[in-house]
Amino acid sequence: MRSTSRPALREPSYFVLAALIGGPLHGYAVIKRVAELSDERVTLAAGSLYSVIDRLLGEGLIAADGEEIVNGRARRYYRLTDEGYRVLAEEADRLARAARVVMDRLPHRSFPLGSIDHPSIVRTRPA
């Protein structure tokens, strides 16, 4: 059971937080790490990333962690806060429990869903 009434994290927010587990990153590095962690399922454009970052900053889940100038441009770094770690861990646990409920109910889990040989696919012979 959830310890707070906080809604589930959206997938982009979840992966942005996960990207910061290893330490502070700048925006472009976050974009690359999110794509890597999600097997390219979540791809963030810069505008989308900064919308997520603004929301996470406002919720206190991440914090700015310094800035440097690279090729004449400011590069801001972000890090997880203690609250960010807690929320991310809670969400990861929630997702794992939800997946276990489903996986435990699937028949013959050795067959991938969508497989032509999956036992839940009933085939009839033509008449």
C-alpha positions in Angstrom: 0.0 0.0 0.0 1.2 3.5 -0.8 2.4 5.5 2.2 1.1 8.8 0.6 -1.8 9.7 -1.6 0.6 10.8 -4.3 -0.5 9.8 -7.8 1.6 7.4 -9.8 4.6 8.9 -11.7 4.2 9.4 -15.4 6.7 7.3 -17.4 8.8 10.3 -18.5 9.1 11.5 -14.8 9.9 8.0 -13.6 12.8 7.7 -16.1 14.1 11.2 -15.5 14.3 10.4 -11.8 15.9 7.0 -12.6 18.5 8.7 -14.9 19.7 10.8 -11.9 20.3 7.8 -9.6 24.0 7.8 -10.6 24.5 11.4 -9.8 23.9 14.9 -11.3 23.4 15.2 -15.1 22.8 18.1 -17.4 19.7 18.2 -19.7 21.1 16.5 -22.8 22.7 13.7 -20.7 19.3 13.2 -19.1 17.7 12.8 -22.5 20.3 10.2 -23.6 20.1 8.3 -20.3 16.3 8.2 -20.3 16.3 6.7 -23.8 18.9 4.2 -22.8 17.1 3.1 -19.6 13.8 2.8 -21.4 15.2 0.8 -24.3 14.4 3.9 -26.5 10.7 3.6 -25.5 10.8 7.1 -23.9 12.4 9.7 -26.1 12.3 13.3 -24.8 12.6 16.4 -26.9 14.3 19.3 -25.1 11.0 21.1 -24.5 9.4 18.0 -23.0 12.4 17.4 -20.8 12.4 20.9 -19.3 8.6 20.6 -18.7 9.2 17.4 -16.7 12.2 19.0 -15.0 10.2 22.1 -14.0 7.5 19.8 -12.5 10.0 17.7 -10.6 11.8 20.8 -9.3 8.5 22.2 -8.1 7.6 18.9 -6.3 11.1 18.9 -4.6 12.0 15.6 -6.2 15.1 17.0 -8.0 17.3 20.1 -7.4 19.6 22.2 -9.5 23.2 21.1 -8.8 25.4 23.7 -10.3 26.0 25.2 -13.7 28.9 25.4 -16.1 29.6 27.3 -19.4 30.4 25.0 -22.3 31.0 26.6 -25.7 29.5 29.8 -24.5 26.3 28.2 -23.3 25.1 27.5 -19.7 24.8 23.9 -18.8 22.7 23.3 -15.7 23.0 20.0 -13.7 20.2 18.3 -11.8 20.3 15.8 -9.0 17.8 13.7 -7.0 16.8 14.9 -3.6 16.2 12.6 -0.7 12.4 12.9 -1.4 13.1 12.1 -5.1 14.9 8.9 -4.1 12.0 8.0 -1.7 9.3 8.6 -4.3 11.3 6.8 -7.1 11.9 3.7 -4.8 8.2 3.7 -3.8 7.1 3.8 -7.5 9.5 1.1 -8.5 8.2 -1.1 -5.8 4.6 -0.4 -6.8 5.4 -1.3 -10.4 7.2 -4.5 -9.4 4.3 -5.6 -7.3 1.8 -4.8 -10.1 3.9 -6.8 -12.6 4.1 -9.8 -10.2 0.3 -9.9 -9.8 -0.1 -10.2 -13.6 2.9 -12.5 -14.2 1.7 -14.9 -11.5 -1.6 -15.2 -13.2 -0.4 -15.8 -16.7 -0.6 -19.4 -17.9 2.6 -21.0 -19.2 4.8 -17.9 -18.8 7.5 -19.6 -20.9 5.5 -18.5 -24.0 5.9 -14.9 -24.9 2.5 -13.1 -25.3 1.7 -12.8 -29.0 3.5 -16.0 -29.8 1.8 -18.2 -32.3 2.3 -21.1 -29.9 0.9 -19.4 -26.9 -1.6 -21.7 -25.2 -4.2 -19.0 -24.8 -4.6 -18.8 -28.6 -7.4 -21.2 -29.6 -7.2 -22.4 -33.2 -10.0 -24.1 -35.1 -9.5 -26.1 -38.2 -11.3 -24.9 -41.4 -14.5 -26.9 -42.1 
